[in-house]
């Protein structure tokens, strides 16, 4: 999901990520900015999905019109874990912008149905969710 890094954080004056990631996770976040694919593994409940969600959000914010795909083995996992966490964390980004007085709606469209899940950003970036 690498692309043309516009440094969204500096432009709007709000610091991200919102979570305290471990050094290895921060290394992966940086790798996402320069590589089109990054593999990351870890133990059960080690924060892989949280890292994925933040990497995807930040990639979309920093790279207009980028397209990303997030997949999961089952629809249930994608719907109840990955997509739900994505939307919750995106809401936290939005809350932080709102508190900083930045008048910008990050997500312009959120589709969530049995057949289609995707999030479209203000800058034309889109994340597709597929099992």
N, C-alpha and C positions, 0 to 999 in steps of 0.2 A: 504494500500500500504506500510505497514511497512516492514522493512527488516534489513539487516546487514549494519548499518550505517558506511560508510568508511570515512566520513568527507571530502568529495570532495573539499570543500572550502579551508581547511587547506593544502591539498595535492597540490593544484595548486596555492595557494596564492592569490585568487581572492574572494572578499566578495560578497555574495548574501544574501538576495533577492535584487533586483534592485529597488523595490518600497518601499515607506514608508507606511507600514501597521500599523493599529491601534493595541493597546495592545491585544484585544480579537482575532484579526486575527493572531497575532504572537503566541498566545496560541494555536490556531487551527493548525498552521504550525508545532508547536512542537508536538502536539498530533498525527499528521500524521506520525511522526517518530516512534511512539511506539504502534500505534493501526492499525489494519487491515481495519477498517472503521471508518469514522468520519462524523457526521451529522452537517451541519452548515446552518443556515437560516438567512434571513435578508430582509430588505425592498428592493423595486425596486431600481436598480442602486446603491446598497450598496457595491459593490465590490466582490460579491460571485464568479463570474466567474474568475475574476483576481486572487483571492485567490486560487481557484481550479487549475488554470493553473500553478501558481508558486509552489504549493504543489506537483503537478504531476511532473513538471520538476525537482525539487530538489530531490524528491523520486527516480526518475530514475537515476539522477547523482550519488546519494549516495549509490545505491543498484544495483549492476550489475545483469543483467538478470531478473529483476523484470518485471512483466506484470501488466498493469493497464488498466482499462476500464473507459472511460468518455462517458456518455450518455446524451441525451437531448430528450425532448418530441417530437420534430419534426426534420426532416432532415434539414429544412431551418434554424432553430435556431442552430443546430449543425454545419452546414456548414458555415453559414454567421456570426456567433458570436463566438462560442466556438473554433472551429478549427482555424478560422482566428486569433483570439486572441492568441491561443497557439503558432502558427507559428510566429506571430509578437514578442511575448515575448521571445521565444526561440532565435530568431534573435538578440534580445538585449543581451541575455546571451553570444551569440557567439561574438558580437561586443565587449563586455567587455573583453572577453578572448583575442581577437585579439589585442586590445589596450594594454593589459598587456603583449603582446609578447608570449602568450601561444599558441603553435602550436598544436591545437586539434580541430577537427571538431566534434561538439557535436552530430548532427543528421547525420547519415550515409544514411538514406533513409526516404523520406517523400512521402507517397502515398496519392493521393487525386483524387478521382473519384466519380461518382454517386453511386457506390456500395461499395467502400472501402476507408476508411481514417485511416491512422496510421502513427506514427512517431517512427522510430527505432534509438536508440542511439548507440554511439561508444562502449559502454560497454555491449551491448546485451539486454538492457532494451527496452521494446516496450509499447507504449500507443496506444490502439485501441479506435476509436471513433465510436459509434453506436447510432442511434436514438431509 
